Amino acid sequence: MRVLIGLFLMMSATITMANPADDRFDALSAKEWAWRQQTFESEEANRGGIPAHLPDESLASQQARLGYWTDVLKQLDAIKLADLSPAKQEDYGVYRAQVATLLDAQRFRDFEKPLNSDSAFWADLGYYAEKPVRSEEEARRLLSLMRDIPRYFDQNIGNMRAGLKRRFTPPAVIMAGREGSIARVAEAKSPADTLWYAPFKTLPATIPAARQAELRAEAEAVIRDQIIPAYARLLAFMRTDYLPGLRTGLAAEGWPDGRAYYRAQIRAYTTLDLPPAEIHAIGLAEVAKIRAQMDAVMREVKFEGDFPAFLRFLRTDPQFYPKTPEALLERAAWIAKQFDGKAARWFGRMPRGRFGIMPVAPDIAPYYTAGRGGQDRYYVNTWNLPSRPFFQLTALTLHESAPGHSWQMSMAAENEDRPDWRRYTYVSAYGEGWALYTEKLGVEMGMYETPYDRFGMLSYQMWRACRLVIDTGIHARGWSREQAIAYLRDNSALSEHEVTTEVDRYIGWPGQALSYYLGQLQIEKDRARAEATLGAKFDIRAFHDMILSLGPVPLPVIAARTDRFIADGGKGPWKLPD
């Protein structure tokens, strides 16, 4: 009888704890996430492997996305936040921001402009050509994806034609030469000379030799008969129609409904609804603060001369620059391993995922950033070595690999307590804010070996603060490209090449550049608040674990979670090692 009573009480508790609002929210978000993965043919939908198809970018598909997310947002707004449990309230805030951002992109028809100076739909496909083929099944899926390229390109060309008609294009000044990566495939002498054949050169030994030969022959045929002609059509469109028809203005506010579009971009990338004027003012204040710190380093190294002269010295003295690509890659690897030896003092939980270090592909390197990181790779740009100083490499490595992007993405993906739409998405303000925060954390960790390295870190901080001024200056205040270049050149130690490519990136990608510094400011503010309140109870490892446990979230969620962290006496989400 006691056992039956116990079971009855357990069942009663379960019934009492059931929350219809939670269940409704979970069902809605799970259904939409599954639809989203299939719609975009994501890696997650294919269990981390190569998808067999590319997304449907047709107008009918775009309209279906608009209708679907409009309905999802309507259903979300019908759920009262107060009816949700505390944990689901946090999930709700994260998820609603995701859906609202996706819906804004459809409303403003971002799909009609699937390229900028930094990236493009055809260049992004190179990721799949770089992935190693691990089995015959993966080789077959890659071949299927390759056969889908002509349809995918033609749909994007159709969307770009619609963008041309309403003057919704990147500015002409930033797109010169960007068709070069198309030409390398379209004008290849043979299929084996293209990036798409590379995965078939080193097939795994588990595939019999005869079958490997068949797969290579099939890849050559697909590249020759389908891929090269598709790239040739895209190249002809770019040269004949698109590039000659690009708009001459720079400002996002000059696009159709441009003022509203720029505000939507600010919301998407910063997760804050701030007016451009306020962001511009924050940037000016931060630039002044960092400049004072840079001046202090100048005095420390006893440089005789003014600030412009110091920048010229840093940009031209051979001691600061690698002589070979290998030297740059090896230094980056050394920096990453130095961090490994310090990590346990600053973090309680370490990710299981690992990353590799590799050079940026030569077809995109001339206009690519100095480096870029993902969950499993850290790209270092070895093109134009006189623009790749060692004194900025420590900050770059911390940002792009560990404990920056690679760690943040791995920790999110490995946190099975979160729903998949919190594990496998990316929120720029959180991801870039965290990565920028880790650059400055490098000072506390003892990662910067010389005053010049610390100046490089400050130059990177200045670079991101300048972005607040430049992005809003270009897109809301009528700044010219020359004005933006001069501002970044005069305030940071970035090379002339980097200054130009970065400004072109901001011109073509409105709002994205704002996410870095605003995200870092949020994390720094919440850390300072926790340290001041908790005093001796504050453990930096628990704080960092708390931030990383969130996964990609809007900035207000970080503030709310810090409130809980403080209320819990500084207890992190995971048990700290002794």
C-alpha positions in Angstrom: 0.0 0.0 0.0 2.8 2.4 0.8 4.3 1.8 -2.6 1.0 2.6 -4.3 0.6 5.7 -2.2 4.2 6.8 -3.2 3.5 6.2 -6.8 0.2 8.2 -6.6 2.0 11.1 -4.9 4.7 11.0 -7.6 2.1 11.0 -10.4 0.2 13.8 -8.7 3.4 15.9 -8.5 4.1 15.3 -12.1 0.6 16.4 -13.0 0.9 19.4 -10.8 4.2 20.4 -12.4 3.0 20.1 -16.0 2.8 23.5 -17.6 0.6 23.7 -20.7 2.3 27.0 -21.8 5.7 25.3 -21.6 4.4 22.3 -23.7 2.9 24.7 -26.2 6.1 26.6 -26.6 8.3 23.5 -26.8 6.0 22.0 -29.5 6.0 25.2 -31.6 9.8 25.7 -31.4 10.6 22.1 -32.1 8.4 22.0 -35.1 9.8 25.2 -36.5 13.4 24.2 -35.9 12.9 20.9 -37.8 11.3 22.8 -40.7 14.1 25.4 -40.6 16.8 22.7 -40.8 15.1 21.0 -43.8 14.5 24.3 -45.5 18.1 25.4 -45.3 19.5 21.8 -45.8 21.7 22.4 -42.8 24.5 20.3 -41.5 22.6 19.6 -38.4 19.7 18.1 -40.5 22.3 15.9 -42.0 23.9 14.8 -38.7 27.0 17.0 -39.2 27.8 15.6 -42.7 27.5 16.9 -46.2 23.9 17.6 -47.3 22.7 16.0 -50.5 21.0 19.1 -51.7 21.3 22.9 -51.5 18.5 25.1 -50.3 15.6 26.1 -52.5 16.1 29.8 -53.1 13.2 30.3 -55.5 10.7 33.1 -55.1 8.0 30.6 -54.1 10.3 29.3 -51.3 11.0 32.8 -50.1 7.3 33.6 -49.9 6.7 30.3 -48.0 9.4 31.3 -45.5 7.8 34.7 -45.0 4.4 33.1 -44.4 5.7 30.4 -42.1 7.6 32.7 -39.8 4.8 35.3 -39.8 2.5 32.5 -38.4 5.1 31.3 -35.9 5.6 34.8 -34.5 1.9 35.2 -34.2 1.7 31.9 -32.3 4.6 33.0 -30.1 3.0 36.3 -29.2 -0.2 34.4 -28.2 1.8 32.7 -25.4 1.9 34.8 -22.2 5.4 35.1 -20.9 4.1 35.0 -17.3 2.6 31.6 -18.0 6.0 30.0 -18.8 8.3 28.5 -16.2 11.5 30.6 -15.5 13.7 28.3 -17.7 11.2 28.6 -20.5 11.0 32.3 -20.2 14.7 32.5 -21.0 14.2 30.1 -23.9 11.3 32.2 -25.1 13.4 35.4 -25.2 16.2 33.6 -27.2 13.8 31.9 -29.6 11.6 34.9 -30.3 14.6 37.0 -31.2 15.7 34.3 -33.6 12.3 34.2 -35.4 12.0 38.0 -35.5 15.4 38.3 -37.1 14.6 35.6 -39.7 11.3 37.3 -40.5 12.9 40.7 -40.9 15.3 39.2 -43.4 12.3 38.0 -45.5 10.4 41.2 -45.1 13.3 43.2 -46.5 14.0 40.6 -49.1 17.6 40.1 -48.2 17.7 37.1 -50.5 17.8 39.5 -53.4 21.3 40.5 -52.3 23.1 37.2 -51.5 26.6 38.7 -51.6 28.9 41.5 -50.3 32.6 42.3 -50.4 33.3 39.7 -47.7 31.2 36.7 -48.7 28.9 35.4 -51.4 26.6 32.4 -52.0 29.0 30.7 -54.4 32.1 31.3 -52.2 30.3 30.0 -49.1 29.9 26.6 -50.9 33.7 26.2 -50.8 33.2 25.0 -47.2 31.8 21.7 -48.6 34.7 21.3 -51.0 37.1 21.6 -48.1 35.4 19.0 -45.9 37.2 15.6 -46.0 35.2 12.8 -47.5 35.1 10.0 -44.9 33.1 7.3 -46.6 31.5 6.3 -49.9 28.1 7.5 -48.6 29.6 11.0 -48.1 31.2 11.0 -51.5 27.8 10.2 -53.0 26.1 13.0 -51.0 28.8 15.4 -52.2 28.2 14.4 -55.8 24.5 14.9 -55.3 25.1 18.4 -53.8 27.4 19.2 -56.8 24.7 18.3 -59.3 22.4 20.8 -57.4 24.7 23.7 -58.0 23.3 24.8 -61.4 19.8 25.0 -60.0 21.1 26.8 -56.9 23.1 29.3 -59.0 20.2 30.0 -61.4 17.8 30.7 -58.5 20.2 33.1 -56.9 20.8 34.9 -60.3 17.0 35.3 -60.5 16.9 36.8 -57.1 19.8 39.2 -57.9 18.0 40.3 -61.0 15.1 41.3 -58.9 17.4 43.2 -56.5 18.9 45.0 -59.5 15.5 46.3 -60.6 14.9 48.0 -57.2 18.5 49.1 -56.7 19.0 46.7 -53.8 22.6 45.7 -54.5 26.0 46.1 -52.9 27.7 49.4 -53.7 29.9 49.2 -56.8 33.0 50.5 -55.1 33.4 47.5 -52.9 32.8 44.7 -55.5 35.7 45.2 -57.9 37.3 41.9 -58.7 34.9 39.8 -56.6 34.0 37.7 -59.6 37.5 36.3 -59.7 36.6 33.3 -57.5 33.9 32.4 -60.1 36.3 32.7 -63.0 38.7 30.3 -61.4 36.1 27.6 -61.8 34.4 28.8 -64.9 37.7 29.1 -66.8 39.5 26.1 -65.4 41.4 24.1 -67.9 40.1 20.8 -66.5 37.8 19.5 -63.8 40.8 18.4 -61.8 41.9 22.1 -61.5 38.7 23.2 -59.6 38.1 23.2 -55.9 35.3 20.7 -56.4 37.6 17.9 -57.4 39.9 18.3 -54.4 37.8 16.1 -52.0 38.1 13.2 -54.6 41.9 13.3 -54.7 42.3 11.8 -51.3 39.4 9.4 -50.7 39.7 7.2 -47.7 41.3 3.8 -48.0 38.1 2.1 -46.8 36.7 2.7 -50.3 38.0 0.0 -52.7 40.4 1.3 -55.4 38.0 0.4 -58.2 35.2 2.3 -56.5 37.5 5.3 -55.9 38.2 5.4 -59.6 34.5 5.3 -60.4 33.8 8.2 -58.0 36.6 10.3 -59.5 35.3 9.7 -63.0 31.8 10.7 -61.9 33.1 13.8 -60.2 35.0 14.8 -63.3 31.9 14.4 -65.4 29.7 16.4 -63.0 32.3 19.2 -62.9 32.8 19.3 -66.6 29.1 19.0 -67.7 27.3 20.8 -64.9 29.4 22.8 -62.5 31.8 24.6 -65.0 28.8 25.6 -67.2 26.9 26.9 -64.1 29.9 29.0 -63.0 30.3 30.2 -66.6 26.6 31.4 -66.6 27.1 33.1 -63.3 30.3 34.8 -64.5 28.6 36.1 -67.6 25.7 37.5 -65.6 28.1 39.2 -63.1 30.2 40.8 -65.9 27.5 41.7 -68.3 24.6 42.7 -66.0 25.2 42.7 -62.3 28.5 44.5 -61.8 27.7 47.3 -64.3 24.3 47.8 -62.6 25.5 48.1 -59.0 24.4 51.2 -57.1 26.9 54.0 -56.5 25.7 55.1 -53.0 27.1 53.6 -49.8 24.5 54.1 -47.1 22.1 51.4 -46.1 19.6 54.1 -45.6 19.8 54.7 -49.3 18.3 51.3 -50.1 14.5 50.9 -50.5 13.0 51.6 -47.0 16.6 52.0 -46.0 16.2 53.6 -42.6 13.9 50.8 -41.4 16.2 48.3 -43.0 19.3 49.6 -41.1 17.4 49.6 -37.8 16.5 45.9 -38.5 20.1 45.1 -39.2 21.1 46.8 -35.9 18.6 44.6 -34.1 19.7 41.5 -35.9 23.4 41.9 -35.1 23.4 43.6 -31.7 20.1 42.2 -30.4 19.5 45.8 -29.2 17.1 48.3 -30.6 19.5 51.3 -30.4 19.3 54.4 -32.7 22.4 54.9 -34.8 23.2 58.2 -33.2 23.5 56.5 -29.7 25.8 53.8 -31.1 27.9 56.5 -32.8 28.3 58.4 -29.5 29.3 55.2 -27.6 31.9 54.6 -30.3 33.4 58.0 -30.0 33.7 57.7 -26.2 35.4 54.3 -26.4 37.8 55.4 -29.1 39.0 58.2 -26.8 39.4 55.8 -23.8 41.4 53.3 -25.8 43.6 56.0 -27.3 44.7 57.0 -23.8 45.8 53.4 -23.2 47.7 53.3 -26.5 49.5 56.4 -25.6 50.6 54.8 -22.3 52.2 51.9 -24.2 54.0 54.4 -26.4 55.5 55.9 -23.4 56.4 52.5 -22.0 58.5 51.6 -25.0 60.1 55.1 -25.0 59.1 55.9 -28.5 60.3 59.3 -29.6 57.7 60.7 -31.9 53.9 61.3 -32.1 51.2 58.8 -32.5 51.1 58.8 -36.4 54.9 58.2 -36.4 54.4 55.3 -34.0 51.8 53.8 -36.3 54.2 54.2 -39.3 56.9 52.4 -37.3 54.6 49.5 -36.5 53.4 49.2 -40.1 56.8 49.3 -41.7 59.5 47.8 -39.4 60.5 44.3 -40.7 60.9 43.0 -37.1 57.1 42.8 -36.7 56.3 40.8 -39.9 56.6 37.2 -41.0 58.9 36.3 -43.9 57.0 33.2 -44.9 53.4 31.9 -44.7 54.7 29.0 -42.6 56.2 31.4 -40.0 52.8 33.1 -39.5 50.9 29.7 -39.2 53.5 28.3 -36.8 53.3 31.4 -34.6 49.5 31.1 -34.5 49.8 27.5 -33.5 52.3 28.4 -30.7 50.0 31.0 -29.3 47.1 28.6 -29.3 49.2 26.0 -27.4 50.3 28.6 -24.9 46.6 29.2 -24.1 46.1 25.5 -23.5 48.6 25.7 -20.7 46.7 28.5 -19.0 43.0 27.5 -19.6 42.4 25.6 -16.3 42.9 28.8 -14.3 40.2 30.6 -16.2 37.6 28.0 -17.1 36.0 25.2 -15.3 34.7 23.1 -18.2 36.7 22.6 -21.4 35.0 21.7 -24.8 35.7 18.3 -26.3 35.8 19.7 -29.8 39.1 20.5 -31.5 40.1 22.9 -34.2 42.7 23.0 -36.9 44.7 26.0 -38.2 44.8 26.5 -41.9 45.6 29.2 -44.5 42.8 31.2 -46.2 42.1 29.8 -49.7 44.0 31.8 -52.3 41.0 32.7 -54.4 39.4 34.7 -51.6 42.5 35.7 -49.6 43.1 39.2 -51.2 39.8 40.5 -49.8 39.4 38.2 -46.8 39.9 39.2 -43.2 43.2 38.6 -41.4 41.6 35.5 -39.9 38.4 33.8 -39.1 37.4 31.0 -36.7 34.7 28.4 -36.5 34.0 25.4 -34.4 36.6 23.1 -36.1 38.9 25.5 -37.9 40.9 28.7 -37.5 41.8 30.4 -40.8 44.9 32.5 -41.0 45.3 34.8 -44.0 48.9 34.3 -45.3 48.4 36.5 -48.4 50.3 39.8 -48.5 52.6 39.1 -45.5 53.6 42.8 -45.0 50.0 43.3 -43.8 50.1 40.5 -41.2 52.0 41.8 -38.2 53.0 39.4 -35.4 52.0 42.0 -32.7 48.3 41.5 -33.5 48.5 37.7 -33.9 47.9 36.9 -30.2 44.7 38.9 -30.1 43.6 37.4 -33.4 44.3 33.8 -32.3 42.5 34.2 -28.9 39.5 35.7 -30.8 39.2 33.2 -33.6 40.2 29.9 -31.9 40.4 29.4 -28.1 38.9 30.6 -26.0 37.0 32.6 -28.6 34.9 31.2 -31.5 36.0 27.6 -31.5 35.4 27.2 -27.8 32.2 29.1 -27.8 30.7 27.1 -30.7 31.9 23.8 -29.3 30.6 24.5 -25.8 27.2 25.5 -27.2 27.0 22.4 -29.4 28.1 20.1 -26.6 25.5 21.4 -24.1 22.8 18.9 -24.4 20.7 20.6 -21.7 19.8 23.2 -24.3 17.4 22.8 -27.2 19.0 22.4 -30.6 18.0 25.9 -31.7 20.2 27.2 -28.9 23.1 24.9 -29.6 23.5 25.3 -33.4 22.7 28.9 -34.2 24.8 32.0 -34.1 24.0 35.3 -32.5 26.6 37.9 -33.6 26.5 40.1 -30.5 27.1 37.1 -28.2 29.6 35.2 -30.4 31.6 38.3 -31.4 31.2 39.9 -28.1 32.6 36.9 -26.3 35.5 36.5 -28.8 36.4 40.2 -28.4 36.2 39.9 -24.6 38.7 37.0 -24.7 41.2 39.3 -26.5 41.3 41.6 -23.5 41.2 38.7 -21.1 44.5 37.7 -22.7 46.1 40.5 -20.6 44.9 38.9 -17.4 46.0 35.5 -18.6 49.5 36.7 -19.4 49.2 36.0 -23.1 50.9 39.2 -24.4 54.6 38.8 -24.1 55.7 42.3 -25.1 54.4 45.9 -24.9 54.0 45.7 -28.7 51.8 42.7 -28.3 49.7 44.6 -25.8 49.5 47.5 -28.2 48.4 45.1 -30.9 45.5 44.0 -28.6 44.6 47.7 -28.0 44.8 48.3 -31.7 42.3 45.5 -32.1 40.1 47.0 -29.4 40.4 50.3 -31.1 39.5 48.7 -34.5 36.2 47.4 -33.0 35.4 50.6 -31.3 36.0 52.5 -34.5 33.5 50.2 -36.1 30.7 51.7 -34.0 31.7 55.1 -35.4 32.3 54.0 -39.0 29.3 51.7 -39.5 26.9 54.3 -38.3 28.8 57.1 -40.0 28.5 55.4 -43.4 25.0 54.0 -43.1 23.3 56.8 -41.2 25.4 60.0 -41.4 26.6 60.2 -45.0 30.3 59.3 -44.5 32.3 58.7 -47.6 34.5 55.6 -48.1 37.6 57.8 -47.9 36.4 59.4 -44.6 35.9 55.9 -43.1 39.3 54.7 -44.3 41.1 57.7 -42.8 39.3 57.3 -39.5 40.4 53.7 -39.1 43.9 54.3 -40.5 44.5 57.2 -38.1 43.3 55.4 -34.9 44.5 51.8 -35.3 47.7 50.0 -36.3 45.9 48.0 -38.9 47.9 47.7 -42.2 46.7 49.8 -45.2 45.4 46.6 -46.9 43.4 45.6 -43.8 42.0 49.1 -43.3 40.7 49.1 -46.9 39.2 45.6 -46.8 37.6 46.2 -43.4 35.9 49.4 -44.5 34.6 47.7 -47.6 33.3 45.0 -45.4 31.3 47.5 -43.3 30.0 49.2 -46.4 28.6 45.9 -47.8 27.5 44.3 -44.5 25.5 47.0 -42.5 25.2 46.5 -38.8 27.4 43.4 -38.5 30.4 45.4 -37.3 28.4 46.8 -34.4 28.0 43.5 -32.7 31.6 43.0 -31.5 32.1 45.9 -29.2 28.6 46.2 -27.9 28.7 42.5 -27.0 32.0 42.9 -25.2 30.7 45.9 -23.2 27.8 43.8 -22.0 29.9 40.9 -20.8 32.4 43.3 -19.1 29.6 45.2 -17.4 28.0 42.1 -16.1 31.3 40.7 -14.9 32.1 43.9 -13.0 28.7 43.8 -11.5 29.1 40.2 -10.3 32.6 40.9 -8.9 31.5 43.9 -7.0 28.5 42.2 -5.5 30.0 38.8 -4.7 33.4 39.9 -3.5 35.4 36.9 -2.3 32.7 34.5 -3.5 33.4 35.5 -7.2 35.1 32.8 -9.1 36.2 33.8 -12.7 35.9 30.1 -13.8 32.2 30.0 -12.7 31.5 33.3 -14.4 33.0 32.2 -17.7 31.3 28.8 -17.5 28.0 30.6 -17.0 28.5 32.8 -20.1 29.5 29.8 -22.2 26.7 27.6 -20.9 24.1 30.0 -22.4 25.0 29.4 -26.0 24.3 32.1 -28.5 21.7 34.5 -26.8 20.6 38.1 -27.1 22.5 40.5 -24.8 19.6 41.1 -22.4 19.6 37.4 -21.7 23.2 37.7 -20.5 22.2 40.4 -18.0 19.3 38.4 -16.7 21.4 35.3 -16.3 24.0 37.3 -14.4 21.3 38.5 -12.0 20.6 34.8 -11.3 24.3 34.1 -11.0 24.7 36.7 -8.3 21.5 35.6 -6.5 22.9 32.0 -6.4 26.1 33.3 -4.7 28.3 33.0 -7.8 27.5 29.3 -8.4 28.2 28.3 -12.0 26.2 25.9 -14.1 28.7 23.0 -13.7 30.8 21.7 -10.8 34.2 23.3 -10.8 37.3 21.1 -10.6 39.3 21.2 -7.4 
